[in-house]
Amino acid sequence: MTKIEEYDLPDDLYYHKEHSWVKVESDGNVRVGMNDFYQKSAGDTTYIDLPFEGDDVEQGETCGKIQSAKWVAKFVSPVSGEILEVNEELEDDCTLINKSPYDKGWIMLIKPSNFDGESKNLLHGDKVESWLKKEIEDAEKKKA
């Protein structure tokens, strides 16, 4: 687990610039959620508009909305593929995104159509820290 300032970012995940994370499961499918920086910046999640199981998504495409006390944000798919499952527990308690962003707060499970090709567009390993530090800096400038 890498900790960058106050934010936790598990080392085994891939990150999309729109703050979603990707975990490659043992069967090759990918689990997706929102990262710690997103959930702490947004505050408590008050509503989520989940995508639909069976839908196809494209990398970078908006496929849902997440609302907090501070704002409404688009939920962008970090990879292309078919949505196999959505986390229906979020409909009853969408604050799971805040309480457990990398575990119980996952959003969808995707059967990726081209993960090897698209993973090049995601942040992983030593690219994550410099990216997140810039995001933190940009957020601080907006507050000032």
One Martini backbone bead per residue (centre of mass of N, CA, C, O) as a GRO file, in nm:
protein
  144
    1MET     BB    1   0.095   0.038   0.025
    2THR     BB    2   0.038   0.361  -0.070
    3LYS     BB    3   0.126   0.678   0.077
    4ILE     BB    4  -0.020   0.997  -0.012
    5GLU     BB    5  -0.023   1.151   0.231
    6GLU     BB    6  -0.370   1.079   0.307
    7TYR     BB    7  -0.348   0.858   0.072
    8ASP     BB    8  -0.463   0.550  -0.043
    9LEU     BB    9  -0.265   0.319  -0.269
   10PRO     BB   10  -0.273   0.040  -0.406
   11ASP     BB   11  -0.024  -0.132  -0.586
   12ASP     BB   12  -0.220  -0.346  -0.759
   13LEU     BB   13  -0.337  -0.104  -0.900
   14TYR     BB   14  -0.521   0.080  -1.129
   15TYR     BB   15  -0.536   0.419  -1.273
   16HIS     BB   16  -0.751   0.674  -1.344
   17LYS     BB   17  -0.771   1.014  -1.404
   18GLU     BB   18  -1.086   0.991  -1.279
   19HIS     BB   19  -1.045   0.801  -1.003
   20SER     BB   20  -1.032   0.518  -1.087
   21TRP     BB   21  -1.016   0.169  -1.027
   22VAL     BB   22  -0.816  -0.139  -1.093
   23LYS     BB   23  -0.883  -0.492  -1.056
   24VAL     BB   24  -0.732  -0.789  -1.115
   25GLU     BB   25  -0.857  -1.086  -1.149
   26SER     BB   26  -0.805  -1.427  -1.172
   27ASP     BB   27  -1.018  -1.437  -1.437
   28GLY     BB   28  -0.967  -1.130  -1.583
   29ASN     BB   29  -1.137  -0.959  -1.444
   30VAL     BB   30  -1.268  -0.629  -1.340
   31ARG     BB   31  -1.250  -0.416  -1.073
   32VAL     BB   32  -1.439  -0.116  -0.977
   33GLY     BB   33  -1.358   0.219  -0.850
   34MET     BB   34  -1.294   0.465  -0.610
   35ASN     BB   35  -1.068   0.659  -0.481
   36ASP     BB   36  -0.949   0.812  -0.199
   37PHE     BB   37  -0.931   1.098  -0.310
   38TYR     BB   38  -1.216   1.122  -0.405
   39GLN     BB   39  -1.374   1.056  -0.139
   40LYS     BB   40  -1.241   1.289   0.028
   41SER     BB   41  -1.316   1.528  -0.162
   42ALA     BB   42  -1.636   1.475  -0.173
   43GLY     BB   43  -1.733   1.314   0.046
   44ASP     BB   44  -2.023   1.207   0.122
   45THR     BB   45  -2.211   0.982  -0.022
   46THR     BB   46  -2.562   1.016  -0.150
   47TYR     BB   47  -2.533   0.910  -0.462
   48ILE     BB   48  -2.593   0.647  -0.716
   49ASP     BB   49  -2.552   0.587  -1.069
   50LEU     BB   50  -2.573   0.295  -1.203
   51PRO     BB   51  -2.496   0.081  -1.408
   52PHE     BB   52  -2.561  -0.184  -1.637
   53GLU     BB   53  -2.602  -0.494  -1.671
   54GLY     BB   54  -2.466  -0.584  -1.998
   55ASP     BB   55  -2.320  -0.348  -2.064
   56ASP     BB   56  -2.128  -0.149  -2.269
   57VAL     BB   57  -1.797  -0.013  -2.241
   58GLU     BB   58  -1.576   0.262  -2.257
   59GLN     BB   59  -1.296   0.407  -2.237
   60GLY     BB   60  -1.387   0.718  -2.079
   61GLU     BB   61  -1.679   0.661  -2.020
   62THR     BB   62  -1.977   0.756  -1.914
   63CYS     BB   63  -2.172   0.535  -1.662
   64GLY     BB   64  -2.222   0.753  -1.427
   65LYS     BB   65  -2.316   0.877  -1.094
   66ILE     BB   66  -2.185   1.093  -0.829
   67GLN     BB   67  -2.301   1.198  -0.508
   68SER     BB   68  -2.253   1.474  -0.295
   69ALA     BB   69  -2.247   1.741  -0.090
   70LYS     BB   70  -2.053   1.896  -0.310
   71TRP     BB   71  -2.118   1.695  -0.572
   72VAL     BB   72  -2.134   1.606  -0.918
   73ALA     BB   73  -2.013   1.308  -1.071
   74LYS     BB   74  -1.852   1.131  -1.296
   75PHE     BB   75  -1.849   0.796  -1.413
   76VAL     BB   76  -1.560   0.637  -1.534
   77SER     BB   77  -1.442   0.412  -1.746
   78PRO     BB   78  -1.124   0.249  -1.748
   79VAL     BB   79  -1.264   0.030  -1.936
   80SER     BB   80  -1.340  -0.202  -2.171
   81GLY     BB   81  -1.669  -0.366  -2.180
   82GLU     BB   82  -1.855  -0.589  -1.980
   83ILE     BB   83  -2.105  -0.575  -1.753
   84LEU     BB   84  -2.151  -0.815  -1.497
   85GLU     BB   85  -2.150  -0.620  -1.234
   86VAL     BB   86  -2.308  -0.465  -0.957
   87ASN     BB   87  -2.314  -0.283  -0.653
   88GLU     BB   88  -2.608  -0.306  -0.476
   89GLU     BB   89  -2.525  -0.199  -0.191
   90LEU     BB   90  -2.513   0.107  -0.280
   91GLU     BB   91  -2.824   0.157  -0.278
   92ASP     BB   92  -2.829   0.141   0.048
   93ASP     BB   93  -2.491   0.223   0.077
   94CYS     BB   94  -2.292   0.470  -0.062
   95THR     BB   95  -2.071   0.502   0.179
   96LEU     BB   96  -1.881   0.266   0.098
   97ILE     BB   97  -1.692   0.445  -0.069
   98ASN     BB   98  -1.577   0.574   0.199
   99LYS     BB   99  -1.526   0.329   0.398
  100SER     BB  100  -1.450   0.113   0.126
  101PRO     BB  101  -1.304   0.173  -0.167
  102TYR     BB  102  -1.140  -0.132  -0.205
  103ASP     BB  103  -1.399  -0.312  -0.129
  104LYS     BB  104  -1.718  -0.257  -0.059
  105GLY     BB  105  -1.700   0.011  -0.276
  106TRP     BB  106  -1.746  -0.113  -0.524
  107ILE     BB  107  -1.908  -0.092  -0.853
  108MET     BB  108  -1.772  -0.288  -1.084
  109LEU     BB  109  -1.779  -0.564  -1.321
  110ILE     BB  110  -1.546  -0.652  -1.584
  111LYS     BB  111  -1.519  -0.762  -1.918
  112PRO     BB  112  -1.253  -0.724  -2.091
  113SER     BB  113  -1.153  -0.646  -2.434
  114ASN     BB  114  -0.847  -0.468  -2.380
  115PHE     BB  115  -0.636  -0.457  -2.138
  116ASP     BB  116  -0.350  -0.457  -2.253
  117GLY     BB  117  -0.393  -0.196  -2.420
  118GLU     BB  118  -0.537  -0.004  -2.196
  119SER     BB  119  -0.325  -0.006  -1.959
  120LYS     BB  120  -0.147   0.224  -2.088
  121ASN     BB  121  -0.376   0.449  -1.982
  122LEU     BB  122  -0.280   0.375  -1.705
  123LEU     BB  123  -0.193   0.387  -1.368
  124HIS     BB  124   0.127   0.252  -1.251
  125GLY     BB  125   0.324   0.248  -1.005
  126ASP     BB  126   0.549   0.515  -1.051
  127LYS     BB  127   0.305   0.701  -1.173
  128VAL     BB  128   0.114   0.765  -0.930
  129GLU     BB  129   0.250   0.978  -0.747
  130SER     BB  130   0.281   1.219  -0.945
  131TRP     BB  131  -0.016   1.238  -1.016
  132LEU     BB  132  -0.138   1.283  -0.730
  133LYS     BB  133   0.025   1.534  -0.654
  134LYS     BB  134  -0.104   1.707  -0.877
  135GLU     BB  135  -0.397   1.678  -0.783
  136ILE     BB  136  -0.352   1.807  -0.507
  137GLU     BB  137  -0.245   2.076  -0.608
  138ASP     BB  138  -0.497   2.152  -0.779
  139ALA     BB  139  -0.696   2.147  -0.538
  140GLU     BB  140  -0.557   2.372  -0.374
  141LYS     BB  141  -0.590   2.598  -0.587
  142LYS     BB  142  -0.906   2.595  -0.587
  143LYS     BB  143  -0.931   2.685  -0.282
  144ALA     BB  144  -0.763   2.969  -0.305
   0.00000   0.00000   0.00000
